[in-house]
Amino acid sequence: MYEYAIAWEWLAFAARWFHVVTAIAWIGSSFYFIALDLGLVKRPHLPAGVHGEEWQVHGGGFYHIQKYLVAPAEMPEHLTWFKYESYFTWLSGFLMLCIVYYGGADLFLIDRHVLDISKPVAILISLASLGFGWIVYDLLCKSPLGKNTWGLMAVLYVVLVFMAWGYTQVFTGRAAFLHLGAFTATIMSANVFMIIIPNQKIVVADLIAGRTPDAKYGYMAKQRSLHNNYLTLPVIFFMLSNHYPLAFGTAFNWVIAALVFLMGVTIRHWFNTTHARKGRPTWTWIVTVVLFILIMWLSTAPKILTGTDQSASVAPAFQQFAGDPHFPDVKQLIGTRCSMCHAAEPAYEGIARPPKGVILENDADIAAHAREIYIQAGRSHAMPPGNVTDITPDERKLLVAWFESAVESKKE
């Protein structure tokens, strides 16, 4: 069984690696084409149907790029589609959600002090919320409101803030932020899969059939692409937030999320305006800094991180790991080597909050985090960082023996 814990950890690592690589490809291509589109220059004597062109230099060569507002008169021999970056980013992200939050629902997804629900119910709520987000968003875009770009974005902002608040009423703070990122990323990827690529295929089919493509398909795709552009940076923030309890573990976490969406708009507005050669709106950076300072203040205003108290949900883990004969020695070891950081009020200099919100102050805390202790400090040397507390090889062997003994005893 303990081999399963190691294999599961490596599976999570592989999925995270794949997710990061595909996300880099998707975000990179998205940012590139937004910048390219905004930087196009209309010059005289361009071919019929060409909206603008751009000269670029990279890798020792020059590139001459032209954009057709609807489509060229004839179908080119080779056409490169940008879609798989989006698809695999979402699929790998969903795999991560399954591995970490569904597989470890009692620890990472459910907070009994927020909402006392079972694992199947929590997972069902998670899945339903992702589908709900796309349906509401798509209906709004296709409604009369969809013709007003900024009005639509204002309403979408309200929806996102509501979901931020809603997730914090159901899940742990960490899971709430992760789900808000997944909720937004699902909308973004579905835009590509359900609107942008199908519309482009309609245009290609019209060209092949000798028909003149309808400009509305390009307009719809452009609108969804614009939304993706402004949502990208907040998604990255939420995906990284699980490493920073100060972001998700406060009483005002949903307000912080609302401000993060605004920062995504102000930052992208500066880049979009600059790429369009319409000036450099410095005010956007001033607003961004003010918003970030406000977020920092909100993260510490309550003084105490809400975190995730596992005491109500770790009875089986407590009996399994705290009842093992090795536990008294393990408890003493953790009190000596780990508790100066992993405490409600860390004593280690420079540590203001317990890393990742993990507190190891009593038997229930230690039992609840047995697997993490086993992986981070037993099987690997990840903890303590730099071995600052001088944990010995024999002490690491004790942690391994404790976890594996408890797992084996459960099998019997």
The 8 nearest C-alpha neighbors of each residue, nearest first, counted from 0:
[[1, 3, 2, 406, 4, 407, 403, 410],
 [0, 2, 4, 3, 403, 406, 5, 402],
 [3, 1, 5, 0, 4, 6, 7, 403],
 [2, 4, 6, 0, 1, 5, 7, 8],
 [5, 3, 7, 1, 2, 6, 8, 0],
 [4, 6, 8, 2, 7, 3, 9, 1],
 [5, 7, 3, 9, 8, 4, 10, 2],
 [8, 6, 10, 4, 5, 9, 3, 11],
 [7, 9, 5, 11, 10, 6, 4, 12],
 [10, 8, 12, 6, 11, 7, 13, 5],
 [9, 11, 7, 13, 12, 8, 14, 6],
 [10, 12, 8, 14, 9, 13, 15, 7],
 [11, 13, 9, 15, 10, 14, 16, 8],
 [14, 12, 16, 10, 15, 11, 9, 17],
 [13, 15, 17, 11, 16, 12, 18, 95],
 [14, 16, 18, 12, 17, 13, 11, 19],
 [17, 15, 13, 19, 18, 14, 12, 20],
 [18, 16, 14, 20, 15, 19, 13, 21],
 [17, 19, 15, 91, 21, 16, 20, 88],
 [18, 20, 22, 16, 17, 21, 23, 15],
 [21, 19, 23, 17, 22, 18, 16, 24],
 [20, 22, 88, 24, 18, 23, 19, 84],
 [23, 21, 19, 25, 88, 24, 20, 26],
 [22, 24, 20, 26, 21, 25, 27, 19],
 [23, 25, 21, 27, 22, 26, 84, 28],
 [26, 24, 84, 22, 28, 27, 85, 23],
 [27, 25, 29, 23, 28, 24, 22, 30],
 [28, 26, 24, 30, 29, 25, 23, 31],
 [27, 29, 31, 25, 26, 30, 24, 32],
 [30, 28, 26, 31, 32, 27, 25, 33],
 [31, 29, 33, 27, 28, 32, 26, 34],
 [30, 32, 28, 34, 29, 33, 35, 27],
 [31, 33, 35, 34, 29, 30, 36, 28],
 [34, 32, 36, 30, 35, 31, 37, 29],
 [33, 35, 31, 37, 32, 274, 36, 38],
 [36, 34, 32, 38, 33, 37, 31, 39],
 [35, 37, 33, 38, 34, 39, 32, 66],
 [38, 36, 275, 34, 35, 274, 39, 33],
 [37, 39, 275, 35, 274, 36, 34, 40],
 [40, 38, 51, 52, 53, 36, 37, 35],
 [41, 39, 51, 52, 42, 53, 38, 50],
 [42, 40, 51, 50, 52, 39, 43, 45],
 [41, 43, 40, 45, 44, 51, 52, 50],
 [44, 42, 45, 41, 46, 51, 40, 49],
 [43, 45, 46, 42, 47, 41, 49, 51],
 [44, 46, 43, 49, 42, 47, 51, 41],
 [47, 45, 49, 48, 44, 50, 43, 67],
 [46, 48, 49, 45, 71, 72, 67, 44],
 [47, 49, 67, 50, 46, 68, 71, 70],
 [50, 48, 67, 66, 47, 51, 46, 68],
 [49, 51, 68, 67, 66, 48, 41, 52],
 [52, 50, 41, 40, 39, 49, 66, 65],
 [51, 53, 65, 39, 40, 64, 66, 41],
 [52, 54, 64, 39, 63, 40, 55, 65],
 [53, 55, 63, 62, 64, 52, 56, 61],
 [56, 54, 62, 61, 53, 63, 57, 64],
 [55, 57, 61, 60, 62, 59, 54, 58],
 [58, 56, 59, 60, 61, 55, 62, 54],
 [57, 59, 60, 56, 61, 62, 55, 54],
 [60, 58, 57, 56, 61, 62, 55, 54],
 [59, 61, 57, 58, 56, 62, 55, 63],
 [62, 60, 56, 55, 57, 63, 54, 59],
 [61, 63, 55, 54, 56, 64, 60, 57],
 [62, 64, 54, 53, 55, 61, 65, 52],
 [65, 63, 53, 52, 62, 54, 66, 55],
 [66, 64, 52, 51, 53, 49, 67, 63],
 [65, 67, 49, 50, 51, 68, 52, 64],
 [68, 66, 49, 70, 50, 69, 48, 71],
 [67, 69, 50, 49, 70, 66, 48, 217],
 [68, 70, 67, 214, 217, 212, 71, 48],
 [71, 69, 67, 68, 72, 212, 48, 202],
 [72, 70, 73, 67, 48, 74, 69, 49],
 [71, 73, 70, 74, 206, 48, 211, 47],
 [74, 72, 71, 75, 206, 207, 70, 209],
 [73, 75, 206, 207, 76, 71, 72, 203],
 [76, 74, 77, 73, 78, 71, 72, 203],
 [77, 75, 74, 78, 73, 79, 207, 203],
 [76, 78, 75, 79, 74, 80, 73, 203],
 [77, 79, 80, 75, 76, 74, 203, 81],
 [80, 78, 81, 77, 82, 75, 76, 83],
 [79, 81, 82, 78, 83, 196, 199, 77],
 [82, 80, 83, 79, 84, 28, 85, 25],
 [81, 83, 84, 85, 80, 86, 191, 196],
 [82, 84, 86, 85, 87, 81, 88, 80],
 [85, 83, 25, 82, 87, 86, 21, 24],
 [86, 84, 88, 83, 82, 25, 87, 188],
 [87, 85, 83, 89, 88, 84, 90, 82],
 [86, 88, 90, 89, 84, 85, 91, 83],
 [87, 89, 21, 85, 22, 91, 86, 18],
 [88, 90, 92, 87, 86, 91, 93, 85],
 [89, 91, 87, 93, 92, 88, 94, 86],
 [90, 92, 94, 18, 88, 93, 89, 87],
 [93, 91, 89, 95, 94, 90, 18, 88],
 [92, 94, 96, 90, 95, 91, 89, 97],
 [93, 95, 91, 97, 92, 96, 98, 90],
 [96, 94, 92, 98, 93, 97, 99, 14],
 [95, 97, 93, 100, 94, 99, 98, 92],
 [98, 96, 101, 94, 95, 100, 99, 102],
 [99, 97, 102, 95, 96, 101, 100, 94],
 [98, 100, 102, 103, 96, 97, 95, 101],
 [101, 99, 103, 104, 96, 108, 102, 107],
 [102, 100, 97, 104, 103, 99, 98, 122],
 [101, 103, 98, 99, 100, 104, 97, 96],
 [104, 102, 100, 101, 99, 106, 105, 107],
 [103, 105, 108, 101, 100, 107, 106, 102],
 [106, 104, 109, 103, 107, 108, 312, 118],
 [105, 107, 104, 103, 108, 109, 309, 367],
 [106, 108, 104, 100, 103, 105, 109, 174],
 [109, 107, 104, 174, 100, 170, 171, 105],
 [110, 108, 170, 105, 171, 104, 111, 107],
 [109, 111, 171, 113, 112, 170, 307, 114],
 [112, 110, 115, 114, 113, 109, 311, 312],
 [111, 113, 110, 114, 115, 308, 311, 307],
 [114, 112, 110, 111, 168, 169, 115, 170],
 [115, 113, 111, 169, 112, 116, 110, 168],
 [114, 116, 111, 112, 113, 110, 117, 109],
 [117, 115, 114, 120, 121, 118, 111, 109],
 [116, 118, 120, 119, 121, 115, 109, 105],
 [117, 119, 121, 120, 104, 122, 116, 105],
 [120, 118, 122, 121, 117, 123, 116, 124],
 [119, 121, 123, 117, 118, 122, 124, 116],
 [122, 120, 118, 124, 123, 119, 117, 125],
 [121, 123, 125, 119, 124, 120, 118, 126],
 [122, 124, 120, 126, 125, 121, 127, 119],
 [125, 123, 127, 121, 122, 126, 128, 120],
 [124, 126, 122, 123, 128, 127, 121, 129],
 [125, 127, 123, 129, 128, 124, 122, 130],
 [128, 126, 124, 130, 129, 125, 131, 123],
 [129, 127, 131, 125, 130, 126, 124, 132],
 [130, 128, 182, 132, 131, 126, 127, 185],
 [129, 131, 127, 132, 133, 128, 134, 126],
 [132, 130, 128, 134, 129, 133, 127, 135],
 [133, 131, 129, 130, 135, 134, 136, 128],
 [132, 134, 136, 186, 130, 131, 135, 137],
 [135, 133, 131, 137, 136, 132, 138, 130],
 [136, 134, 138, 132, 137, 133, 131, 139],
 [135, 137, 133, 139, 138, 134, 132, 140],
 [136, 138, 140, 134, 139, 135, 133, 141],
 [139, 137, 141, 135, 140, 136, 142, 134],
 [138, 140, 142, 136, 137, 141, 145, 135],
 [139, 141, 145, 137, 138, 142, 136, 144],
 [140, 142, 138, 139, 145, 137, 143, 144],
 [141, 143, 139, 144, 145, 140, 138, 146],
 [144, 142, 145, 146, 141, 140, 147, 139],
 [145, 143, 142, 146, 147, 151, 139, 140],
 [144, 146, 140, 143, 147, 142, 141, 151],
 [145, 147, 144, 143, 148, 151, 140, 142],
 [146, 148, 150, 145, 144, 149, 151, 143],
 [149, 147, 151, 150, 146, 152, 145, 222],
 [148, 150, 152, 151, 147, 153, 154, 146],
 [151, 149, 153, 147, 152, 148, 154, 144],
 [150, 152, 154, 148, 149, 153, 145, 144],
 [151, 153, 155, 149, 154, 150, 156, 148],
 [154, 152, 156, 150, 151, 155, 149, 157],
 [155, 153, 157, 151, 156, 152, 158, 150],
 [154, 156, 152, 158, 157, 153, 151, 159],
 [157, 155, 159, 153, 154, 158, 152, 160],
 [156, 158, 154, 160, 155, 159, 161, 153],
 [157, 159, 155, 161, 156, 160, 162, 154],
 [160, 158, 162, 156, 161, 157, 163, 155],
 [161, 159, 163, 157, 162, 257, 158, 156],
 [160, 162, 158, 164, 159, 163, 165, 157],
 [163, 161, 165, 159, 164, 160, 166, 158],
 [164, 162, 160, 253, 161, 166, 165, 159],
 [165, 163, 253, 161, 162, 167, 166, 160],
 [166, 164, 162, 168, 167, 163, 161, 169],
 [165, 167, 175, 169, 168, 163, 164, 170],
 [168, 166, 175, 164, 165, 169, 170, 172],
 [169, 167, 165, 166, 113, 170, 164, 114],
 [170, 168, 166, 167, 114, 113, 165, 171],
 [171, 169, 109, 175, 167, 108, 174, 166],
 [170, 172, 110, 174, 173, 108, 109, 175],
 [173, 171, 247, 175, 248, 174, 167, 170],
 [172, 174, 171, 241, 175, 247, 176, 177],
 [173, 175, 177, 171, 108, 176, 172, 170],
 [176, 174, 166, 172, 178, 167, 173, 177],
 [177, 175, 179, 178, 237, 174, 173, 180],
 [176, 178, 174, 180, 179, 175, 237, 238],
 [179, 177, 181, 175, 180, 176, 182, 174],
 [178, 180, 182, 176, 181, 177, 175, 163],
 [179, 181, 234, 237, 177, 183, 178, 182],
 [180, 182, 178, 184, 183, 179, 185, 177],
 [183, 181, 179, 129, 185, 180, 184, 178],
 [184, 182, 180, 186, 185, 181, 179, 187],
 [183, 185, 187, 181, 186, 182, 180, 188],
 [186, 184, 188, 182, 187, 183, 189, 181],
 [185, 187, 189, 183, 133, 184, 188, 190],
 [186, 188, 184, 190, 185, 227, 189, 183],
 [187, 189, 191, 185, 190, 186, 85, 184],
 [188, 190, 192, 186, 191, 193, 187, 185],
 [191, 189, 187, 194, 188, 193, 192, 186],
 [190, 192, 195, 188, 189, 196, 194, 193],
 [191, 193, 189, 190, 196, 194, 188, 195],
 [192, 194, 189, 190, 191, 197, 195, 196],
 [195, 193, 190, 197, 191, 196, 198, 192],
 [194, 196, 220, 191, 198, 197, 190, 199],
 [195, 197, 199, 198, 191, 194, 192, 200],
 [198, 196, 200, 199, 194, 195, 201, 193],
 [199, 197, 201, 216, 200, 195, 196, 194],
 [198, 200, 196, 202, 201, 197, 195, 203],
 [201, 199, 203, 197, 198, 202, 204, 196],
 [202, 200, 198, 204, 199, 203, 205, 197],
 [201, 203, 199, 205, 212, 200, 204, 206],
 [202, 204, 200, 206, 205, 201, 199, 207],
 [205, 203, 201, 207, 206, 202, 200, 208],
 [206, 204, 210, 208, 202, 203, 207, 212],
 [207, 205, 209, 203, 208, 204, 210, 74],
 [206, 208, 204, 209, 205, 203, 74, 210],
 [209, 207, 205, 206, 210, 204, 203, 211],
 [208, 210, 206, 207, 205, 211, 73, 204],
 [209, 211, 205, 208, 206, 212, 207, 204],
 [210, 212, 205, 213, 206, 209, 202, 72],
 [213, 211, 202, 205, 210, 214, 69, 206],
 [212, 214, 215, 216, 211, 202, 69, 217],
 [213, 215, 217, 216, 69, 212, 218, 68],
 [216, 214, 218, 217, 213, 219, 220, 212],
 [217, 215, 219, 198, 218, 214, 213, 220],
 [216, 218, 220, 215, 214, 219, 221, 69],
 [217, 219, 215, 221, 216, 220, 222, 214],
 [220, 218, 222, 216, 221, 217, 215, 223],
 [219, 221, 195, 217, 223, 222, 218, 224],
 [220, 222, 224, 218, 219, 223, 217, 225],
 [221, 223, 225, 219, 224, 220, 218, 226],
 [224, 222, 226, 220, 225, 221, 190, 227],
 [223, 225, 221, 227, 222, 226, 220, 228],
 [226, 224, 228, 222, 223, 227, 221, 229],
 [227, 225, 223, 228, 229, 224, 230, 222],
 [228, 226, 224, 230, 225, 187, 229, 231],
 [227, 229, 225, 226, 230, 231, 224, 30],
 [230, 228, 226, 227, 264, 231, 263, 267],
 [231, 229, 227, 228, 233, 232, 226, 234],
 [232, 230, 234, 233, 228, 229, 227, 235],
 [231, 233, 235, 263, 234, 230, 236, 229],
 [234, 232, 236, 235, 260, 263, 231, 230],
 [235, 233, 180, 237, 231, 236, 232, 238],
 [234, 236, 238, 232, 233, 237, 239, 231],
 [237, 235, 233, 239, 234, 238, 240, 232],
 [238, 236, 240, 180, 234, 239, 176, 235],
 [237, 239, 235, 236, 240, 177, 180, 234],
 [240, 238, 236, 237, 241, 242, 235, 243],
 [239, 241, 237, 243, 242, 238, 236, 246],
 [240, 242, 173, 243, 239, 238, 244, 177],
 [241, 243, 240, 355, 239, 244, 354, 173],
 [242, 244, 240, 245, 241, 246, 355, 247],
 [245, 243, 248, 246, 247, 355, 356, 242],
 [246, 244, 243, 298, 248, 247, 249, 304],
 [247, 245, 244, 243, 248, 240, 298, 252],
 [248, 246, 172, 252, 244, 173, 245, 249],
 [249, 247, 244, 306, 304, 305, 172, 245],
 [248, 250, 304, 252, 251, 305, 298, 247],
 [249, 251, 252, 305, 301, 248, 304, 298],
 [252, 250, 254, 249, 253, 255, 297, 298],
 [251, 253, 255, 247, 249, 254, 250, 256],
 [254, 252, 256, 164, 163, 255, 251, 257],
 [255, 253, 257, 251, 256, 252, 258, 164],
 [254, 256, 252, 258, 253, 257, 294, 259],
 [255, 257, 253, 259, 254, 258, 252, 163],
 [258, 256, 254, 160, 255, 260, 259, 253],
 [257, 259, 261, 255, 260, 256, 262, 254],
 [258, 260, 262, 256, 261, 257, 233, 255],
 [259, 261, 263, 258, 257, 262, 233, 256],
 [262, 260, 258, 264, 263, 259, 265, 257],
 [263, 261, 259, 265, 264, 260, 287, 266],
 [262, 264, 260, 232, 261, 266, 233, 265],
 [263, 265, 261, 262, 267, 229, 266, 268],
 [266, 264, 268, 262, 283, 267, 263, 287],
 [267, 265, 269, 268, 263, 264, 262, 283],
 [266, 268, 270, 264, 269, 265, 271, 263],
 [269, 267, 271, 265, 266, 270, 264, 272],
 [268, 270, 272, 267, 266, 271, 280, 273],
 [271, 269, 273, 267, 272, 268, 274, 266],
 [270, 272, 268, 274, 273, 269, 267, 275],
 [273, 271, 275, 269, 277, 270, 274, 268],
 [272, 274, 270, 276, 275, 279, 271, 278],
 [275, 273, 271, 276, 38, 34, 272, 37],
 [274, 276, 37, 38, 272, 273, 277, 271],
 [277, 275, 273, 274, 278, 272, 38, 37],
 [278, 276, 272, 275, 273, 279, 274, 280],
 [277, 279, 276, 273, 280, 272, 275, 274],
 [278, 280, 273, 281, 269, 272, 277, 276],
 [281, 279, 282, 269, 283, 278, 272, 273],
 [280, 282, 283, 284, 279, 285, 269, 286],
 [283, 281, 285, 280, 284, 286, 287, 269],
 [282, 284, 286, 265, 281, 285, 280, 287],
 [285, 283, 287, 286, 282, 281, 288, 266],
 [284, 286, 282, 288, 287, 283, 289, 281],
 [285, 287, 289, 283, 284, 288, 290, 282],
 [288, 286, 284, 290, 285, 262, 289, 283],
 [287, 289, 291, 285, 290, 286, 284, 292],
 [290, 288, 286, 292, 287, 291, 293, 285],
 [291, 289, 293, 287, 288, 292, 286, 294],
 [290, 292, 294, 288, 293, 289, 287, 295],
 [293, 291, 295, 289, 294, 290, 288, 296],
 [292, 294, 290, 296, 291, 295, 297, 289],
 [293, 295, 291, 297, 292, 296, 255, 298],
 [296, 294, 292, 298, 293, 297, 291, 299],
 [295, 297, 293, 294, 298, 299, 300, 292],
 [296, 298, 294, 300, 299, 295, 293, 251],
 [297, 299, 295, 296, 245, 249, 300, 294],
 [300, 298, 302, 297, 296, 301, 295, 303],
 [299, 301, 297, 302, 296, 298, 303, 249],
 [300, 302, 303, 299, 250, 249, 298, 304],
 [303, 301, 299, 300, 304, 298, 249, 297],
 [304, 302, 301, 305, 249, 299, 300, 343],
 [305, 303, 249, 248, 306, 302, 245, 301],
 [304, 306, 248, 249, 303, 250, 307, 172],
 [307, 305, 248, 304, 356, 308, 172, 249],
 [308, 306, 110, 309, 171, 305, 172, 356],
 [309, 307, 310, 306, 110, 112, 311, 111],
 [308, 310, 312, 311, 313, 307, 106, 367],
 [309, 311, 312, 308, 313, 363, 364, 314],
 [312, 310, 309, 313, 111, 314, 308, 112],
 [311, 313, 309, 310, 314, 105, 111, 315],
 [312, 314, 316, 315, 310, 317, 367, 309],
 [313, 315, 317, 316, 312, 318, 311, 310],
 [316, 314, 318, 317, 313, 319, 312, 320],
 [317, 315, 313, 319, 314, 318, 366, 320],
 [316, 318, 314, 366, 321, 315, 319, 320],
 [319, 317, 315, 322, 316, 321, 320, 314],
 [318, 320, 316, 317, 322, 405, 321, 315],
 [321, 319, 322, 323, 366, 317, 405, 318],
 [320, 322, 317, 323, 326, 318, 366, 319],
 [323, 321, 318, 320, 319, 324, 326, 317],
 [322, 324, 320, 325, 326, 321, 405, 319],
 [325, 323, 326, 322, 327, 401, 321, 328],
 [326, 324, 401, 323, 328, 327, 329, 397],
 [325, 327, 329, 328, 323, 324, 321, 330],
 [328, 326, 330, 329, 325, 331, 324, 321],
 [329, 327, 331, 330, 326, 325, 332, 397],
 [330, 328, 326, 332, 331, 327, 333, 325],
 [329, 331, 327, 333, 332, 328, 326, 334],
 [330, 332, 334, 328, 329, 333, 335, 327],
 [333, 331, 329, 335, 330, 334, 336, 328],
 [334, 332, 337, 336, 330, 335, 331, 329],
 [333, 335, 338, 331, 332, 337, 336, 330],
 [334, 336, 332, 333, 337, 331, 338, 339],
 [337, 335, 333, 388, 334, 332, 338, 390],
 [338, 336, 333, 339, 334, 341, 340, 335],
 [337, 339, 341, 334, 340, 342, 359, 333],
 [338, 340, 346, 345, 347, 337, 341, 342],
 [341, 339, 345, 338, 353, 347, 342, 337],
 [342, 340, 358, 338, 353, 359, 357, 339],
 [341, 343, 358, 345, 344, 338, 340, 353],
 [342, 344, 345, 358, 353, 341, 352, 360],
 [343, 345, 342, 346, 352, 351, 353, 340],
 [346, 344, 340, 342, 339, 347, 343, 350],
 [345, 347, 339, 348, 340, 344, 350, 342],
 [348, 346, 339, 345, 340, 350, 349, 351],
 [349, 347, 350, 346, 351, 345, 340, 339],
 [348, 350, 351, 347, 346, 345, 352, 340],
 [351, 349, 348, 352, 347, 345, 340, 353],
 [352, 350, 349, 345, 353, 344, 348, 347],
 [351, 353, 350, 354, 345, 344, 356, 343],
 [352, 354, 341, 356, 340, 342, 357, 345],
 [355, 353, 356, 357, 352, 341, 340, 244],
 [356, 354, 357, 244, 242, 243, 353, 241],
 [355, 357, 353, 354, 244, 306, 358, 352],
 [358, 356, 355, 353, 341, 354, 359, 342],
 [357, 359, 341, 342, 360, 343, 353, 356],
 [360, 358, 364, 365, 341, 361, 342, 338],
 [359, 361, 358, 342, 364, 338, 362, 365],
 [362, 360, 364, 363, 359, 365, 330, 358],
 [361, 363, 365, 364, 366, 321, 360, 330],
 [362, 364, 366, 365, 361, 317, 367, 310],
 [365, 363, 359, 367, 361, 362, 366, 360],
 [364, 366, 362, 368, 359, 367, 363, 369],
 [365, 367, 369, 317, 363, 320, 368, 364],
 [368, 366, 364, 365, 369, 313, 316, 363],
 [367, 369, 365, 371, 366, 370, 372, 364],
 [370, 368, 366, 372, 371, 367, 365, 373],
 [369, 371, 373, 372, 368, 374, 402, 4],
 [370, 372, 374, 368, 373, 369, 375, 376],
 [373, 371, 369, 375, 376, 370, 374, 368],
 [372, 374, 377, 370, 371, 376, 375, 399],
 [375, 373, 378, 371, 372, 377, 376, 379],
 [374, 376, 381, 372, 379, 382, 371, 373],
 [377, 375, 382, 380, 372, 379, 373, 374],
 [378, 376, 373, 395, 399, 398, 379, 374],
 [377, 379, 374, 373, 376, 375, 399, 380],
 [380, 378, 375, 376, 377, 381, 374, 382],
 [381, 379, 376, 382, 375, 377, 378, 383],
 [380, 382, 375, 379, 384, 376, 383, 385],
 [383, 381, 376, 384, 380, 375, 386, 385],
 [382, 384, 386, 381, 385, 387, 388, 376],
 [385, 383, 382, 386, 381, 387, 380, 388],
 [384, 386, 387, 383, 382, 381, 380, 388],
 [387, 385, 383, 384, 389, 388, 390, 382],
 [388, 386, 385, 389, 383, 384, 390, 336],
 [387, 389, 386, 336, 390, 383, 337, 335],
 [390, 388, 386, 387, 391, 336, 383, 385],
 [389, 391, 388, 394, 386, 336, 392, 395],
 [392, 390, 394, 393, 389, 395, 396, 386],
 [393, 391, 395, 394, 396, 390, 397, 377],
 [394, 392, 396, 391, 395, 397, 390, 398],
 [395, 393, 397, 391, 396, 392, 390, 398],
 [394, 396, 377, 392, 398, 397, 393, 376],
 [397, 395, 393, 399, 394, 398, 400, 392],
 [396, 398, 394, 400, 395, 399, 401, 393],
 [397, 399, 401, 395, 377, 396, 400, 373],
 [400, 398, 396, 377, 397, 402, 401, 373],
 [399, 401, 397, 403, 398, 402, 404, 396],
 [402, 400, 398, 404, 325, 399, 403, 397],
 [403, 401, 405, 399, 404, 400, 406, 398],
 [402, 404, 406, 400, 405, 401, 1, 407],
 [403, 405, 407, 401, 406, 402, 400, 408],
 [404, 406, 408, 402, 403, 407, 320, 323],
 [407, 405, 403, 409, 404, 408, 402, 0],
 [406, 408, 404, 410, 409, 405, 403, 411],
 [407, 409, 405, 411, 410, 406, 404, 319],
 [410, 408, 406, 411, 407, 405, 319, 404],
 [411, 409, 407, 408, 406, 0, 405, 404],
 [410, 408, 409, 407, 406, 405, 404, 0]]
